[in-house]
Amino acid sequence: MATKDISDYELRRLKNIEDNKTVLAKLMNDLKKISPLPEPVKTPARKPKSPKQKSDMVIRRNPARNARFTYLNYSPPRTRSRRNSVSSCSNSSHASTPVKSPDRLVVKFGSFFKGRRPADSDASIYDDDDSEDEVLFPGVCSPKRKPRKPADPAVVKSADEITEEDLEMVANFVSEKRYDSTDGTSCHQCRQKTGDQKTVCRSGACYGVRGQFCGPCLRNRYGEDAKAALKNPIWACPPCRGICNCSFCRKRAGRGCTGILIHIAREHGFSDVNAYLQSFKTPANQK
């Protein structure tokens, strides 16, 4: 093939190949001139330590302590343990007393079987005297759970029975509410069990916690005062009036939850969430 028939790209490629060969030949000559590295010194291999023989161990004079210096056998036992047998106790003072084995082996896991006994099981197996366990294992056995006392029925006070102490127990802000899982009452709106005073529905058809609203929820969601509701003998709760906007009541009515809507309602000029929601029903959007 003539030189004129080769393109510029092919000429550059051939030139690069020749240059690479020249550089490689020079590197090989330089490597030959370098003196070879000294061979590493071989260290003699260490002899493996021989395991200690049983005869090298010091045998104590007391035969009762020989078990401390015996080799541990980690293989699973092939036979049953003969710890309580007569032959294994020949060296002890109780060798002449025969050991009576129980008729049935029962493994007790604390109070696991209490309340979960099989229907066809023998009740005598599980109804052992717990005092024996407390004597043998003091502080280990789990104490019996004391049954909870039945909750006292809610005392509904009339409007005339509401005292000033009850009105002072009404929370004005959320920060004044304190959780009380034992003696607290739940709010229908926020469903938080706190120790503050809730409202009481006087409609006569209310039940459960439907009429119980805390002070902040009744003010922010419906624009009403909880203290005035407690003193009103004909006050009806929002669920009884059909205006409740909690998540449960709105889902029951086929609507979506509103979430924390008080800030958006106040930005639009409304004092509470109920007034803001009611404004969507009027065509003129009157406030």
Secondary structure, DSSP 8 states (H G I E B T S, - for coil): --STTS-HHHHHHHHHHHHHHHHHHHHHHHHHHS-------------------GGGS---S-GGGGGGGS----S--SS---TTSTTTTTTSTTTTS-----SS-----TTSSTT---TTS-HHHH---HHHHHHHSTTTS-----------------TTT--HHHHHTS-SSGGG--B-TTT-EE-TTT--EESS------SSS--TTTT---HHHHHHHH---HHHHHH-TT---HHHHT---SHHHHHHTT-----S-HHHHHHTT-SSHHHHHHTTTSTT---
